[in-house]
Amino acid sequence: MAFLFPSNTWWRSAVLEVAEHLPAHGVVTAISTNALMEQLRLKYQHRPWTETLKLVYFCMDNPLRKPVSNAPDGLLLSCMEKIERTLNAKSMFSVMNALELLSRQKGLTVHVSPSGTTCYITSMMFYVEIQLEKDGDVMDVKLAHFEEAPVVCDDLVQLLRMKNYDAFGKILEDLSNMYQIPGNSEMKAKGYLALQALEKDLYSMSLLDRTQDLNRVTEVLNGKVGHLLPRTGGTPMNIEFYISPYQVLEAELNHGSQVCGTKIVVTVEGTDSLHKLPLSPLIIDPHAGEDSNPAFLQLTDELSMDLPAHFVLKFHQPIPVSSSSIEEIQKLTDHPKHCYFINKGSAKSGLAGALVNKIPFSHPKCVPGIIEILRHQVAYNTLISSCVSEKPINEDDSELVYFEVVPHKNTSFSVFFLHPVKENLACVVIDVITSREVQCHLHLNPQDPTLNSTDDFIARAVKRCMSVPVVMRAVFRNAAKVKADSETQDMDTEQQPGPQFGANYRF
């Protein structure tokens, strides 16, 4: 709800104080709300109720007529918005005002039906229809894209029923961004058709090699396009393509929980240059190609169109990608105009990389190859990140065992440590060949005792947990057994009686 605020200093102070005590997500328990309001009542009890009541009526009758960002009321307005969302009122008036405020923040238009129970959030290319009860409860939410019939969106219904306006606003933003393609409405509609065609081809590819007993984890780690979640309502298509062993274990221990691995969003974005994008599905037969790869139709003028847009695989959070993987992706996508933020480092070391936000492409056949490269990279990232902890280290701790991790070119690295028995350095080289294949080599001084861990044992341990500390603990446990057995043998030797010199012994 947006108001034109009078110059009452005490009232401004009260609003700012309330907002300051509210958590960032705008949800507060009833107990904390009551306690906060009681503090405010005691602090401002010298103000008569009649004055407060007049102030409320004044605010209700004088809507804001200037942008929220304008000084000096910008901070006060944002605090009022935070307070209103926290109160979580169920009245029709409150819900309508919240929807109107949120929509205008996203650059969309709002209309209310004559009955006052239906709210339409509209743009040139889509609209969202929200049907409310008299008490403000959400009955139904429908989404209609350009020249399409409206469809019910259960995900949007749930978000609005929970008063999760942040998540609802993010979906409105994603819908708007999907149509940020240069040109008129017809050009924007073609971009949406291209996205639909891509989604259908990706869904066809997700059905390859799928069996009835195929579980989600296997599909995530081995499926051609991972575990695909089709676009529903305002939620874009998601592809889950990697999940760590720890996440799998967490899901097994917590029955009914849905542990999510690494995901990317499939969408379309506008560009400054033209790209030939398909306007209808291109897969002829998912099983007709070589090596169980689908066969695609040629991009003819009838099936495609030059558009100022490209498809995008977008990460929820940027991920580190090595320069060699970036080069592989650029060969796959045939998309020379990539833009990455490269980390500082020596180019000669081969360790340069980037934090990648999104990967552009223009043909559905590129996706399986990109997914496989990303799986490989994320598997490597998982191992490296397992060596990093936010827990502070007490350098005076005499029981600490130190390891030095040295990355090599591509996706291999070495772990150096002191031999548990001798004082020479030992080393384990871990080479991540693919997301499903890891090779390991243990290097020791030839004169040092064995650690009782073969290369195959270490490789199997790495694949089972994808954690360097866990693997090294296993190596040290095996070494401790060797050391204990050796000490036991030495003690047995010392306790045996010496030879009795006599006629029966020969030397």
C-alpha positions in Angstrom: 0.0 0.0 0.0 1.5 3.3 -1.0 0.7 6.5 0.9 1.5 10.2 0.8 3.1 10.7 4.1 2.6 13.8 6.2 5.5 15.4 8.0 4.8 13.9 11.5 8.2 13.1 12.8 6.9 10.8 15.5 4.9 8.7 13.1 7.9 8.4 10.7 10.0 7.3 13.6 7.5 4.6 14.5 7.4 3.2 11.0 11.1 3.1 10.6 11.5 1.4 14.0 9.0 -1.3 13.2 10.7 -2.0 9.9 14.1 -2.1 11.5 13.0 -5.0 13.8 11.5 -7.1 11.0 13.5 -9.9 9.4 14.7 -9.7 5.8 12.1 -12.2 4.5 9.2 -10.2 6.0 7.8 -13.0 8.2 7.6 -12.6 12.0 5.9 -14.7 14.6 2.8 -13.5 16.4 4.7 -13.3 19.7 7.4 -11.1 18.3 4.8 -8.9 16.6 2.8 -8.4 19.8 6.0 -7.6 21.7 7.1 -5.1 19.1 3.8 -3.4 19.0 3.6 -3.2 22.8 7.0 -1.5 22.8 5.8 1.0 20.3 2.6 1.6 22.2 4.5 2.4 25.4 6.9 4.6 23.5 4.2 6.7 21.8 1.4 6.4 24.3 1.5 10.2 24.9 0.0 10.6 21.4 -3.8 10.6 21.6 -5.7 8.0 19.7 -7.8 10.6 17.8 -4.6 12.0 16.3 -3.5 8.6 15.2 -6.9 7.8 13.7 -6.9 11.1 11.7 -3.5 10.2 10.4 -4.7 6.8 9.2 -7.7 8.4 7.4 -5.4 11.0 5.9 -3.0 8.3 4.5 -5.9 6.3 3.1 -7.4 9.3 1.3 -4.1 10.5 -0.2 -2.4 7.9 -2.4 1.2 8.3 -3.5 1.6 10.3 -6.7 5.4 10.1 -7.1 8.0 7.4 -7.6 9.1 5.3 -4.6 12.7 6.2 -5.2 12.1 9.9 -4.7 13.6 11.5 -1.6 12.9 12.0 1.2 10.1 9.4 1.4 11.9 6.5 -0.4 13.2 4.9 2.8 9.9 5.4 4.6 7.9 3.9 1.7 10.1 0.8 1.6 9.6 0.4 5.3 5.9 0.7 4.9 5.9 -2.0 2.2 7.9 -4.3 4.5 5.5 -3.7 7.4 2.4 -4.4 5.3 3.8 -7.6 3.9 4.8 -8.8 7.4 1.3 -8.2 8.9 0.1 -10.7 6.3 -3.4 -9.3 6.3 -6.1 -11.4 4.6 -8.4 -8.7 3.5 -9.2 -8.2 -0.2 -8.0 -4.6 0.0 -4.6 -5.6 1.4 -4.1 -8.4 -1.2 -5.1 -6.2 -4.1 -2.7 -3.4 -3.0 0.1 -5.9 -2.5 -0.4 -7.3 -6.0 -0.6 -3.8 -7.5 2.5 -2.6 -5.8 4.5 -5.7 -6.8 3.3 -5.6 -10.4 4.2 -1.9 -10.8 7.7 -2.6 -9.4 8.1 -5.2 -12.1 7.0 -2.8 -14.8 3.6 -4.5 -15.4 0.1 -3.1 -15.6 -2.7 -4.0 -13.2 -6.5 -4.1 -13.8 -9.2 -5.0 -11.4 -12.6 -6.5 -12.5 -15.8 -4.6 -11.8 -16.7 -7.1 -9.1 -13.4 -6.4 -7.4 -12.5 -10.1 -6.9 -10.3 -10.6 -10.0 -6.9 -9.0 -10.6 -5.2 -9.0 -14.0 -1.5 -8.4 -14.2 -0.7 -7.7 -17.8 2.0 -7.0 -20.3 2.0 -6.8 -24.1 2.8 -10.6 -24.4 1.1 -12.3 -21.4 -1.3 -11.8 -18.5 -1.8 -13.4 -15.1 -5.4 -13.7 -13.8 -5.8 -13.9 -10.0 -9.3 -14.8 -8.6 -9.8 -13.9 -5.0 -12.4 -14.7 -2.3 -14.1 -11.8 -0.5 -11.7 -12.3 2.5 -8.7 -12.1 0.2 -8.0 -15.9 -0.1 -6.7 -16.9 -3.5 -9.1 -19.1 -5.4 -7.3 -19.6 -8.7 -4.4 -18.2 -10.8 -4.2 -18.5 -14.6 -1.5 -17.6 -17.0 -2.0 -16.8 -20.7 0.8 -16.2 -23.2 0.5 -14.3 -26.4 -2.6 -15.6 -28.4 -2.9 -18.6 -26.1 -5.8 -19.7 -23.9 -5.2 -19.2 -20.1 -4.1 -22.2 -18.1 -4.3 -22.8 -14.4 -0.9 -22.4 -12.6 -0.8 -24.4 -9.3 2.6 -23.1 -8.5 1.5 -19.5 -8.6 -1.6 -20.4 -6.5 0.5 -21.9 -3.8 2.9 -18.9 -3.7 0.1 -16.4 -3.3 -1.7 -18.5 -0.7 1.5 -18.5 1.3 1.8 -14.7 0.7 5.3 -15.4 -0.8 5.3 -12.2 -2.9 9.1 -12.3 -3.3 8.9 -15.6 -5.2 5.8 -14.5 -7.1 7.6 -11.3 -8.1 10.6 -13.4 -9.3 8.3 -15.4 -11.6 6.7 -12.2 -13.0 10.2 -10.9 -13.6 11.2 -14.2 -15.4 8.1 -14.0 -17.6 8.9 -10.4 -18.6 12.5 -11.3 -19.3 11.5 -14.1 -21.6 10.0 -11.5 -23.9 12.9 -9.0 -23.8 13.6 -9.6 -27.5 14.1 -6.6 -29.8 11.3 -5.9 -32.2 7.5 -5.8 -32.2 5.1 -8.2 -30.6 5.2 -10.6 -33.6 9.0 -10.9 -33.2 8.7 -11.5 -29.5 6.0 -14.2 -30.1 8.4 -15.9 -32.5 11.0 -16.0 -29.7 8.4 -17.7 -27.5 7.6 -20.3 -30.3 11.3 -21.1 -30.6 11.5 -21.7 -26.8 8.5 -24.0 -27.0 10.2 -26.0 -29.9 13.4 -26.3 -27.9 11.5 -27.5 -24.8 9.8 -30.2 -26.9 13.0 -31.5 -28.3 14.7 -31.6 -24.9 11.8 -33.5 -23.5 12.1 -36.0 -26.4 15.8 -36.4 -25.6 15.0 -37.0 -21.9 13.0 -40.0 -22.9 16.0 -41.7 -24.5 17.1 -44.9 -22.6 14.5 -44.2 -20.0 13.0 -47.4 -18.4 10.2 -47.8 -15.9 12.6 -48.6 -13.0 14.9 -45.7 -13.8 15.4 -43.6 -10.6 15.9 -39.9 -10.4 19.6 -40.1 -9.3 20.5 -42.3 -12.2 18.8 -40.0 -14.6 20.5 -36.9 -13.1 24.0 -38.5 -13.4 23.6 -40.4 -16.7 20.6 -39.1 -18.7 21.4 -37.3 -21.9 19.9 -34.1 -20.6 19.9 -35.1 -16.9 16.6 -35.0 -15.0 14.3 -32.6 -16.9 11.5 -30.7 -15.2 9.2 -29.2 -17.9 8.1 -25.6 -17.7 4.9 -25.3 -15.6 3.0 -22.0 -15.5 5.5 -19.3 -14.5 8.3 -21.7 -13.6 10.8 -22.2 -16.5 12.1 -25.6 -17.6 14.9 -26.8 -15.2 17.6 -29.5 -15.9 19.2 -31.2 -12.9 22.4 -32.7 -14.1 24.6 -33.5 -11.1 24.1 -34.6 -7.6 26.9 -35.5 -5.1 27.1 -38.7 -3.1 26.5 -36.8 0.1 23.2 -35.4 -1.3 22.1 -38.9 -2.3 22.9 -40.2 1.2 20.9 -37.3 2.7 17.9 -38.1 0.6 18.1 -41.8 1.6 18.4 -41.0 5.3 15.5 -38.4 5.2 12.7 -40.3 3.5 10.3 -38.1 1.7 12.8 -35.2 1.4 13.7 -33.9 -2.0 17.4 -33.1 -2.2 18.3 -31.0 -5.2 21.5 -31.2 -7.1 23.0 -28.7 -9.5 20.4 -27.2 -11.9 20.3 -25.0 -14.9 17.3 -23.1 -16.3 16.3 -23.3 -20.0 15.1 -20.0 -21.5 15.5 -17.5 -24.3 17.1 -14.1 -24.3 17.4 -11.2 -26.7 20.6 -10.3 -28.5 22.1 -7.6 -30.6 22.8 -10.0 -33.5 20.6 -12.4 -35.4 20.6 -16.2 -34.8 18.8 -18.9 -36.7 16.4 -20.5 -34.2 14.0 -23.4 -34.9 10.3 -22.5 -34.7 9.1 -26.2 -34.4 10.7 -29.4 -33.0 13.6 -30.8 -35.0 13.9 -34.3 -33.7 12.7 -36.8 -36.4 13.0 -40.0 -34.2 14.8 -40.0 -30.8 16.3 -43.4 -31.6 17.1 -42.9 -35.3 20.6 -41.5 -35.0 24.0 -43.1 -34.4 25.2 -44.0 -30.9 21.6 -43.7 -29.6 21.7 -40.0 -30.4 18.6 -38.4 -32.0 18.4 -37.4 -35.6 17.5 -33.8 -36.4 15.8 -32.1 -39.3 17.9 -29.5 -41.2 17.3 -25.9 -40.2 15.4 -24.8 -43.4 13.7 -21.4 -43.8 10.3 -23.1 -43.2 11.4 -24.6 -39.9 13.5 -21.7 -38.6 13.8 -17.9 -38.5 16.6 -15.4 -38.0 15.8 -13.8 -34.6 17.6 -11.3 -32.4 17.7 -13.9 -29.7 19.4 -17.1 -28.6 18.7 -20.0 -26.2 20.3 -19.9 -22.8 21.2 -22.4 -20.1 21.2 -20.2 -17.0 22.7 -21.2 -13.6 20.9 -20.4 -10.4 24.3 -19.4 -9.0 27.5 -18.8 -11.1 29.8 -21.8 -11.1 33.6 -21.9 -11.7 34.5 -23.3 -15.1 38.0 -23.9 -16.4 39.2 -22.2 -19.5 39.6 -25.6 -21.3 35.9 -26.5 -20.5 34.9 -23.1 -21.8 36.7 -23.8 -25.1 35.0 -27.2 -25.4 31.6 -25.5 -24.9 32.3 -22.8 -27.5 33.2 -25.6 -30.1 29.9 -27.3 -29.3 27.7 -24.2 -29.5 29.4 -22.6 -32.5 28.6 -19.3 -30.7 31.7 -17.0 -31.0 30.2 -14.1 -29.0 30.6 -15.4 -25.5 31.3 -13.1 -22.6 32.9 -14.4 -19.4 34.5 -12.8 -16.3 37.9 -14.4 -16.2 39.7 -14.7 -12.9 43.1 -13.2 -12.5 45.9 -15.7 -12.9 48.7 -16.9 -15.1 47.5 -17.9 -18.6 50.6 -20.2 -19.0 49.6 -22.2 -15.9 46.5 -23.6 -17.6 44.5 -22.8 -14.5 42.6 -19.9 -15.8 38.8 -20.0 -15.6 35.7 -18.1 -15.1 32.5 -17.7 -13.0 29.9 -18.6 -15.6 26.3 -17.3 -15.3 24.8 -18.7 -18.5 25.7 -20.5 -21.7 24.1 -19.4 -25.0 23.4 -21.7 -27.9 21.1 -21.9 -30.9 20.4 -25.6 -31.5 18.9 -28.4 -29.3 21.7 -30.8 -30.4 24.2 -28.8 -28.3 22.6 -29.5 -25.0 23.7 -33.1 -24.3 27.3 -32.2 -25.0 27.1 -29.1 -22.8 25.5 -31.2 -20.0 28.3 -33.7 -20.1 31.0 -31.0 -19.9 29.2 -29.3 -17.0 28.9 -32.7 -15.1 32.6 -33.2 -15.5 33.4 -29.7 -14.3 31.0 -29.8 -11.3 32.4 -33.2 -10.2 35.9 -31.6 -10.2 34.5 -28.6 -8.3 32.9 -30.9 -5.7 36.2 -32.5 -5.0 38.1 -29.2 -4.7 35.4 -27.5 -2.6 35.5 -30.5 -0.2 39.0 -29.2 0.9 37.6 -25.8 1.8 36.0 -25.2 5.2 34.6 -22.1 6.9 35.7 -23.5 10.3 38.7 -21.5 11.6 41.9 -23.5 12.2 43.8 -23.4 15.5 47.4 -23.3 14.3 48.6 -24.4 17.7 46.7 -27.7 17.5 49.5 -30.4 17.5 47.1 -33.0 16.2 46.4 -31.3 12.9 47.5 -33.2 9.8 48.4 -30.8 7.0 47.7 -31.4 3.3 48.7 -29.3 0.3 46.3 -29.4 -2.7 47.9 -28.4 -6.0 45.7 -28.1 -9.1 47.1 -29.2 -12.4 46.0 -28.5 -15.9 42.4 -29.4 -16.9 40.7 -31.4 -14.1 43.5 -33.1 -12.1 45.2 -32.2 -8.9 47.7 -33.5 -6.3 47.3 -33.9 -2.6 50.7 -33.8 -0.8 51.2 -34.9 2.9 53.8 -36.3 5.2 54.1 -40.0 5.3 52.4 -41.2 8.6 55.5 -43.3 9.5 58.4 -41.6 7.9 59.1 -37.9 7.4 59.1 -38.0 3.6 56.5 -36.5 1.5 53.8 -38.6 -0.1 51.3 -37.7 -2.8 48.0 -38.7 -4.2 47.3 -37.6 -7.8 43.5 -37.4 -8.6 42.5 -37.1 -12.2 38.8 -36.5 -12.9 38.5 -38.1 -16.4 34.7 -37.6 -16.5 31.9 -37.2 -14.0 31.8 -41.0 -13.7 35.4 -41.9 -14.1 38.3 -41.0 -11.7 41.9 -42.2 -11.8 44.1 -42.0 -8.7 47.8 -42.7 -8.2 49.6 -42.9 -4.9 53.3 -41.9 -5.0 55.7 -42.8 -2.2 59.4 -42.7 -1.6 60.6 -46.2 -2.7 62.3 -46.7 0.7 59.2 -45.8 2.7 56.7 -48.5 4.0 53.5 -49.0 2.1 50.3 -47.3 3.2 48.2 -50.3 2.4 46.0 -48.4 -0.1 46.1 -49.3 -3.8 45.4 -46.9 -6.6 42.1 -48.8 -7.3 41.1 -48.5 -3.6 41.6 -44.7 -3.6 39.7 -44.3 -6.9 36.8 -46.3 -5.6 36.8 -44.2 -2.4 36.8 -41.0 -4.4 33.8 -42.0 -6.5 31.9 -43.2 -3.5 32.1 -40.0 -1.5 33.6 -37.2 -3.8 35.3 -35.8 -0.7 39.1 -35.4 -0.5 39.2 -35.3 3.4 37.1 -38.5 3.6 39.4 -40.3 1.2 42.5 -39.2 3.0 41.1 -40.3 6.3 40.6 -43.8 4.7 44.2 -43.8 3.5 45.5 -42.9 7.0 43.3 -45.5 8.6 44.8 -48.2 6.4 48.3 -46.8 7.1 47.6 -46.9 10.9 46.7 -50.7 10.6 50.1 -51.3 8.9 51.9 -49.3 11.6 50.1 -51.2 14.3 50.8 -54.6 12.8 54.5 -53.6 12.4 54.7 -52.5 16.0 53.1 -55.8 17.2 55.5 -57.8 15.2 58.4 -55.9 16.7 57.1 -56.5 20.2 56.7 -60.2 19.5 60.3 -60.4 18.2 61.6 -58.7 21.4 59.6 -61.1 23.7 60.8 -64.3 22.0 63.6 -66.1 24.0 67.1 -65.9 22.5 68.9 -68.9 21.0 70.5 -71.4 23.4 74.0 -72.1 22.3 74.7 -75.8 22.2 75.3 -78.7 20.0 71.9 -78.6 18.3 72.3 -75.0 16.8 74.3 -74.2 13.8 75.2 -70.7 12.6 
